[in-house]
């Protein structure tokens, strides 16, 4: 996986904090949708997902493990 690849969010990470309802809701809205990878931090992928809240994509981001996504298209 690399920056620019498009991935579909398949599952919500099971270790999200139960107390952070807003984060859990954001991940739930992302499930099934396709986003480009915009960065990496260690083993996590960064996805800009603002559009699920009606904002510009870069206004919200999530960090997600590769096992929770599938590659849809690769960057050239």
Wavefront OBJ file of the C-alpha trace (Angstrom):
o trace
v 0.000 0.000 0.000
v 1.170 3.502 -0.789
v -0.028 7.108 -0.774
v -2.628 7.578 -3.502
v -3.977 4.021 -3.405
v -7.728 3.950 -2.899
v -9.060 1.678 -0.195
v -12.490 0.593 0.989
v -13.065 0.609 4.741
v -14.280 -2.909 5.491
v -14.449 -3.057 9.262
v -14.328 -0.747 12.236
v -11.297 -1.327 14.456
v -12.447 -3.260 17.538
v -10.196 -1.322 19.908
v -11.811 2.113 19.484
v -12.443 3.701 22.896
v -16.071 3.164 23.929
v -16.079 6.580 25.580
v -15.300 8.381 22.306
v -18.711 8.241 20.632
v -17.834 10.813 17.933
v -14.855 8.784 16.724
v -16.896 5.584 16.654
v -19.665 7.325 14.665
v -17.113 8.681 12.190
v -15.672 5.197 11.601
v -19.202 3.778 11.191
v -19.977 6.406 8.516
v -16.760 5.447 6.696
v -17.554 1.722 6.576
v -18.117 0.565 2.996
v -16.804 3.803 1.471
v -13.679 4.357 -0.606
v -10.935 6.839 0.322
v -7.391 7.541 -0.918
v -4.478 6.878 1.405
v -2.924 10.252 2.232
v -0.237 9.188 4.683
v 1.238 6.616 7.027
v 2.277 6.557 10.663
v 4.084 3.366 11.607
v 1.597 0.653 10.550
v -1.473 2.928 10.343
v -2.991 4.421 7.187
v -4.262 7.998 7.159
v -7.480 8.617 5.256
v -9.142 12.023 4.760
v -12.845 11.422 5.348
v -14.458 14.847 5.822
v -16.973 14.195 3.059
v -18.866 11.721 5.282
v -19.772 14.730 7.444
v -20.475 17.060 4.521
v -17.103 18.794 4.818
v -14.036 19.030 2.603
v -12.198 15.674 2.698
v -9.155 17.083 4.508
v -11.251 18.490 7.377
v -11.497 15.063 9.048
v -9.096 12.161 9.013
v -8.921 8.714 10.497
v -5.982 6.422 11.193
v -6.782 2.807 10.447
v -4.963 -0.513 10.330
v -4.417 -2.146 6.922
v -6.401 -5.218 7.983
v -9.538 -3.047 8.204
v -9.405 -1.999 4.533
v -9.054 -3.479 1.060
v -7.269 -1.924 -1.902
v -9.687 -0.872 -4.635
v -7.249 0.869 -7.012
v -3.527 1.553 -6.872
v -1.834 4.872 -7.553
v 0.267 4.985 -10.678
l 1 2 3 4 5 6 7 8 9 10 11 12 13 14 15 16 17 18 19 20 21 22 23 24 25 26 27 28 29 30 31 32 33 34 35 36 37 38 39 40 41 42 43 44 45 46 47 48 49 50 51 52 53 54 55 56 57 58 59 60 61 62 63 64 65 66 67 68 69 70 71 72 73 74 75 76
